[in-house]
């Protein structure tokens, strides 16, 4: 699956008032809302992040605190996490939970053919490097997108749901459609100690995927953080983005 690529021209959306941490603009595309925080430098990478919230201030603050490099951050809201970010249908993993819809293929097509072109037409310069990062199920989708589209050259899965049934096994046994250049993985040390037997293999499967990518020549890193799945998500995402941007230098 190829992503939109052309000369991206200013079309009136970009606000040249560069206030630190301010959302310069937002827009709607394919039923999703994109909140765009433009980079200071025109040649900086663009990073896409799916989020439950439109408030990126905690993440932006964490990025400043760890001295992240310059990038345009695009925060996407309005996605159905269980339905659109999962690679295959699967029953719920908790009693009374929502089943997983397996709509990642359809949503990835919307993302690469509608949402990203809409966002990047509004940017003030052509996009040289594009990445995708995510937390939890969004981390799972980030890995899916990196393998199933040539739209992204780098990405990160932070506390990613790589326990997902059959996902890592399929990636490691079937030739992927695309290999990214650089991928960051991280987990909390307590995540594999969950009582949920479905989620318990998350570290084992993450390490298996890291080894597979290393064998394929993909630049990877796997970081272990303190705490469980819910501990300091913004700080973990900022560390991911910081590492990725350093590899882009």
N, C-alpha and C positions, 0 to 999 in steps of 0.2 A: 504494500500500500504506500503510495507516494504522497508526499505532502505538497501543498501549494508552495510554489516558489516563483517569485517575480520581483521586479523592482517595486518596493513598497514606498509609496509616496505619502507625504503629509496631506491629510484631507480635512483638517479642521478640528479633529478630536484632541490633538495634543495641546496641552496647556504649557507654555514655556516657563511658567512660574515654577521653578524647581524648589519646592519646600520639602525638607527632609521628612520622610515618613508620610507625606500627604498623598492620597490617592489622586492621581492626575485626571483620570477619567474612568468611566465604566461604560459597558455596552452590553447589549443582548445579542445572542446568537444561538440558534438551535435550541431555544428554551432555557439556555444557561446565561448566567451573568458573569462577565469578566471584569475584574477590578485590576487596573493596570498601574503599576508603579514604575515609571520609566527610569532607565539608567541615566547617569550623568554624561557618559560618553557614548557616542553613536555606535561605536564598534563593539560594545559590550554584549555578552550573550543574553539570550532570553530564556527564562526558566518558567515553566508552567507547573502550577500546584493546585490540586483539587482540595477544597476545604469545606468543612461544615459551616464556617462562618465567613462573613465578608470583612471582619475586623482583622486585618493583618498587622496591626500595630504591635502586638506582643512578639510576633516573628520578626518584624522589622527592627524592633529594639534588640532582640537577641542577635540579629545579624550585625548590627552596629557594635554590640558589645564584644563580639568575637572578630571584629575587623574583617568582615567579609569583603571580597572584591566587588567591583561594580557589576550590576546586572539589571535587566528589566525583569521584574517579578510580575507574573500574571496569575492572579488568584481566581480560580473558577469555582463558582457556587451554583447550586441548583441541581446537581447530579444526584441520581438515585444510587446510593452506594452499593446496596446489595444487588440491585438489578443491573446497573450499567457498568460497574467496575469489576465484575467477576467474569472469569474466562469460560465457565461452563455452569450449567444448572446444578444445584446441589441443595439438599434439604437443610433446614436450620440446624445449627450446632448447639443451641440451647433450647430448653423447653419453652414453647410458646413464642419462639423467635421467628423472624422473617426468613423465608427461604431465599436462596441466592438465585438470581435470574439468569446469570450467564450471558449478559448482553454486552460484554466488552468488545466483541468484534463490531457490532453495529455502532456502538458509541465511539469507538476509535475512528471509524469512518466519518462520523459527524465532527469529531474533534479536528481531524486533519484536513477535511475538505470544506468545512463551514466555519467552525469557531476560530481556528488559528488564522486562516486567511482574513477573516473579519477583523481580528485584533491587529494583525500585522500590517494591514492596509492603513491603519491609523497611526503607526509608528513613524518616526521621523527619519528613519534610515533603513536600508536593507538589513535583514537578519543574517548574520554570518554563522552563528552557532546557536543551536536550540536544544534545550534539555527539558526533562520532566522529572519531578520528584513527588513523593507522596508518603503519607503516614498511614499505617494500618491497611485497610483495603485499597486506599489510594496508592500505597506503596506496592501492593500486588499489581494494580493496574499499570503503574509506571513501568514495572518490569515487562508486563505483557506488551505495552506499547513499544518499548525498546526493541523487542524481538519481532514484532509484527508490523513494523512500519519503518521506513527509512527517514521519517520526519525528524527524529531525535538522534543526536550523536552522543549524548551523555545523559545520565540520570541517576536517581537515588531512591532506594527503598528503605525507609526509616520505620523500624518496628513493623515491617511489611508482613502481610498475612500470607507468607509463603508456606504456611501449613496447609494451604488450600488443597483439597483432595485432587491428586493426580497432576497438579500444575508443574511442579519442578521435575517430576519424573518425565512428563511429556517433553519439556524443554531439553532435557539432557539426553533423550533418546531419539528425537526427531530433529533433523537439520532445520535450524531456524531460518525464517525468511530474511532476517537481517541481524547483524551483530553490531552493537554499539561500540564506541571507542573506550568509554570510561563509565564505570558504575560504582556507586557507593552503597554499601549495606550496613545497617546497624540494628542491634537488638538490645533490650534491657536484659540484664543477667537473670532476672527472675521470670522472664517470659516463658521459658521452657518448663518452669516448675508449677504451671497452672494445673488446676484440678480438671480442666476440660481436656479430655483425651484427644479431641480433634486438633487442638492448638499445641499440644505438648511437643510434637516433632518440629516446631518452627525453627529452632536453632540447627538441628540436624539437616533439614532441607535447605536452609539458607547457606550453610557451609558447603553442602553438596553443589549448589548452584555457583557459589564463589569459585570452587575448585574447577568446575566445568568451564567457566568463563576464562579463568587463568590459563587453562590448557589451550583455549582457543585464541589466546593472545590479547584478550581484553584486559585493560588496566582496571583492577578492582582493589577494594579495601573492605575489610569487615571489622567494624568497631563494636565493642561491647560496652554498654553504659550501665550505670547503677540503676536499680529500681525495676519496676514492672512495666507493663505495656503503656501505662498512663502517666509515667513519670517524666516531667519536663519535656513535653513534645516540641515546643517551640525551640528550646535550646538544642535538642537533637536535630531538628530540621536545619537550624542555622549552622551546626557543625557539618552537616552533609553539604549544604550549599557552599560553605567556606572551602571545604576540601575540593569539591568539583571545580570551583572557579580557579583555584590555584593550579589545577591541572590544565586549565585553558590558557594560562599565561605563556 
